[in-house]
Amino acid sequence: MSEASDGRRGALPPGVSRSTELRVALREHGYLADEGLSTAIFLALKLGRPLFLEGEAGVGKTEVAKVLSRILDTPLIRLQCYEGIDVNQAVYEWDYARQLLHIRTAEALGATGDRERFEDELYTREFLVSRPLLQALEHRGESPPVLLIDEVDRADDEFEAFLLEIL
């Protein structure tokens, strides 16, 4: 069902229409959430908005994403942030080894006659490696994937600004 056909903005798990029901579903999947957290998760799902969780290591932030992906029966896509991460590592990269192999094969077969067309072939989807953000944006399923962006605080300010813009 699309948003237009059912009037919903976000994606709630089947049988969940209130935050108390979501809290029960979380518990059934092994995650104990207090009322505040279950309400925040419910609203994020209902409104189709990102959920930002912060806290000390080991309090269960990552586990929330894992449990939500199971409850929603949708993939969990993880972007691990670190110092020096850039847009290419988060969105996409070109498969240079495959491009080079394509060039060598075409040269060996003598198939590089129309140079401009041949060079255009090198920058098609066939040679693109999707990274977590592109995977999440291109996902084609009933409900969107759970995108876990872990340890954002380790990324540079420029990358954080990029994430804010794209999200």
C-alpha positions in Angstrom: 0.0 0.0 0.0 1.3 3.4 -0.8 1.0 6.5 1.4 -1.5 8.0 -1.0 -3.8 5.0 -0.9 -4.0 4.5 2.8 -3.4 8.1 4.1 -0.5 7.1 6.3 2.8 9.0 6.2 5.0 6.4 7.9 5.2 2.7 8.2 3.9 1.1 11.4 4.2 -2.6 12.1 1.1 -4.7 11.5 -1.3 -4.6 14.4 0.3 -1.5 15.9 -1.8 1.7 16.1 -0.6 3.1 19.4 2.7 3.5 21.2 1.6 1.0 23.9 1.1 -1.6 21.3 4.6 -0.8 19.9 6.0 -1.2 23.4 4.5 -4.7 23.6 5.9 -5.6 20.1 9.3 -4.4 21.1 9.1 -6.5 24.3 8.0 -9.6 22.3 11.2 -9.1 20.2 13.4 -9.0 23.2 13.7 -5.2 23.7 12.5 -3.5 26.8 11.6 0.1 26.1 10.3 2.6 28.6 7.2 4.7 27.8 9.3 7.7 26.5 11.4 5.6 24.1 8.4 3.6 22.8 6.5 6.8 22.2 9.4 8.4 20.4 9.9 5.3 18.2 6.1 5.2 17.5 6.0 8.9 16.4 9.1 8.5 14.2 7.5 5.5 12.5 4.0 7.1 12.3 5.3 10.4 10.8 7.9 8.7 8.6 10.7 10.8 10.2 14.2 9.9 11.3 14.8 9.0 15.0 18.0 10.3 16.6 19.1 8.3 19.7 22.1 9.3 21.8 23.5 7.9 25.0 26.4 6.0 26.5 27.9 3.0 24.9 25.9 -0.2 25.6 22.5 1.3 26.4 20.8 -0.3 23.4 20.8 2.3 20.6 21.9 -0.2 17.9 19.6 -2.9 19.3 16.6 -0.6 18.7 17.5 -0.5 15.0 18.0 -4.3 14.8 14.6 -5.0 16.6 12.8 -2.4 14.4 14.1 -4.1 11.3 12.7 -7.4 12.5 9.4 -6.0 13.7 8.9 -4.2 10.3 10.3 -7.1 8.4 12.6 -4.8 6.4 16.3 -4.7 5.9 18.7 -3.1 8.4 21.3 -1.0 6.5 24.2 0.2 8.6 26.5 3.2 8.0 29.4 3.1 10.4 30.8 6.6 10.8 34.4 7.3 11.6 36.9 10.2 11.4 37.6 10.9 7.8 34.5 9.3 6.2 33.4 11.1 3.2 30.3 11.2 0.9 31.7 8.6 -1.5 32.1 6.0 1.3 28.5 6.7 2.4 26.7 7.0 -0.9 28.5 5.3 -3.8 31.9 4.5 -5.3 33.0 3.5 -8.7 34.3 0.0 -9.1 37.6 0.9 -10.6 38.9 -2.6 -10.9 35.9 -3.6 -12.9 36.1 -0.5 -15.1 39.8 -1.3 -15.8 38.9 -4.9 -16.6 36.2 -3.7 -19.0 38.8 -1.4 -20.7 41.3 -4.2 -21.1 38.7 -6.6 -22.4 37.4 -4.0 -24.9 41.0 -3.2 -26.1 41.7 -6.9 -26.5 38.6 -7.3 -28.6 39.1 -4.1 -30.5 35.8 -2.7 -29.3 36.9 0.8 -28.4 36.2 2.4 -31.8 33.6 5.0 -30.7 35.7 6.4 -27.9 33.1 8.8 -26.5 30.4 6.1 -26.3 32.9 3.7 -24.8 33.9 6.1 -22.1 30.3 6.8 -21.3 29.8 3.1 -20.8 32.4 3.2 -18.0 30.1 5.5 -15.9 26.9 3.5 -15.9 25.1 1.8 -13.1 26.9 -1.4 -14.0 30.1 0.0 -12.5 28.6 1.7 -9.5 29.0 0.2 -6.0 26.1 1.3 -3.8 27.0 2.3 -0.2 24.5 2.4 2.7 22.8 5.8 2.0 22.2 4.9 -1.7 21.0 1.5 -0.7 18.5 3.0 1.7 17.3 5.6 -0.8 16.9 3.0 -3.6 15.2 0.3 -1.5 12.1 -1.0 -3.2 10.0 -2.8 -0.6 6.7 -2.5 1.2 8.3 -0.5 4.0 11.5 1.5 4.0 14.6 -0.1 5.4 15.9 0.8 8.9 19.0 2.9 8.3 21.3 2.8 11.2 23.9 5.6 11.1 26.2 4.7 13.9 28.7 6.9 15.8 27.9 10.1 13.9 29.9 12.0 16.5 33.1 10.5 15.1 32.5 12.0 11.6 33.8 15.4 10.5 31.6 18.4 10.7 31.3 18.5 6.9 30.0 14.9 6.8 27.5 15.6 9.6 26.2 18.6 7.6 25.8 16.4 4.6 23.9 13.8 6.6 21.6 16.5 7.9 20.9 17.8 4.4 20.2 14.4 2.9 18.0 13.1 5.8 
